[in-house]
Amino acid sequence: MNTTTRMLWLALMLLFGLLVGAAAGLLDWAAGTNPFLAVEHAAAGFAGVLALLLAVYYFVTR
């Protein structure tokens, strides 16, 4: 796999992580949670999804 393909996959993973994180934060905020806690939950969702996607990518390509 060449560098361009790897960068494309990384960009897609980051985009998906951002979408999940934003959805988690917005849903948490809409439920009435403190905005700072909603941002914390969004960051946790982003980090969790990105870690999972990078682990799957590493498993599939090695």
N, C-alpha and C positions, 0 to 999 in steps of 0.2 A: 504494500500500500504506500503510495507516494505522499509527500508532504501536503499537497493541495487537498487530497481526499481527507487526510487526518484533520486539517484545519476546518474543512467543511463539516465533518462530524462533530468536532468540538464546538463550532458555532451553533449547530442544531441542538446539541446538548445544553449549552448555555441558554439558548432561547427557550427551550422546554422548561429548564429549571426556573427561569425568570417568570414564565407563565404560571407555573405551579405555585411559586412563592407569592406572586401577586394575588392569585386566587385565594390562597390561604390567608393572607393578610387582610384582603377585602372582606372575606367571609367572617373572619374573626372580628374585625372592626364593626361590621354590620350587625353582629350579634350583641354589640354593646360593650365589648372589651375596651380597656384603656388603649389609646392609640399606640403607646410605646410597647405594650405587650403584643399588639397586633403586628407591629414591625418585627418584634423578636420572633414571633411565630412564623412570619413570612420568611425571615432569614433561615430559620430552622428547616422549613419546608424546602427552600432553595438548596441548602447545603445537603440535606438528605437525598433529594432527587439527583443532584449532581454527583454525589458519592456513589449512589447506586448505578447511575448510567456509566460513570467511568469504570467501575468494577466490571460491569457487563461488557463494556468495550474491551477492556484488558483481557477478560476471559475469552471472548470470541476471537480476538486477533492473535493470541499467543498460542 
